[in-house]
Amino acid sequence: MERRNLRHRLTQALTACVLAAVASLATVTATGTAAQADGCYTWGRTLSSGMTGEDVRQLQIRVSGYPDYGAVLTIDGAYGPATRSAVIRFQQAYGLSADGVAGPQTFNQIYALQDNDCTPVNFSYAEWNRCNSDWSGGAVPASTARFNALVSMWKLQAMRRALGNVPLYISSGFRSYACNNAVGGAAGSRHLYGDGVDLTGSPSFCRLAQQARNHGFSNILGPGYPGHNDHTHLGTSPSRSWSAPSCGI
């Protein structure tokens, strides 16, 4: 009888240890940083106001579509008030605790949104650049054009989320001068810089132009602007240039 009771107590103790270990593991999984490195970029620390570094810059790229109405988030590696506000809006968009601090929950959401080449899951370099696969021949070096395209993709990802996760259809992205001339593009087109993109399909062109004002696009051209009744053009020009008269812009 004593042996049976001893075995029973040992079994209970072992079971309790196993359950405690499982609970501890679940806590780490839920609140700790990702166990495995992300294929694109892995953050190694929690980020908050006042911090600087490449990890802040990488975060800014991903939240560049959340700068608020008419604003453009500067990607400079400094976690200032504008970055904190963009992080809060990103957190709100995905139902996270909106405290403006980029920690495990925020990073895990970003990991879920990006592919191994750092593009957001709903957009790709291939669809953005049907002109010149090495990104050369435009108004800026190829590496700059490709980077500008990446930032614009993340802005579109934010816009897509705000529109209810509807697909956004790209008819034209990066263009070299040769490609731009071939389609009759404007001499200073943002397509030459890599950040210009034309959207077609649904939602309506006006809905696209109106929504884009919240997502870091300083160049918005749509219905009512010459040559833009069949698409909405978005880009990031040095100064704001919005014109879609048929849409009230």
Helices and strands as residue ranges (DSSP letters): H 2-31, H 54-62, H 81-93, H 104-113, H 125-128, H 142-162, E 169-172, H 177-182, G 190-193, E 197-200, H 205-212, E 219-221, E 232-235, E 241-243, G 245-247
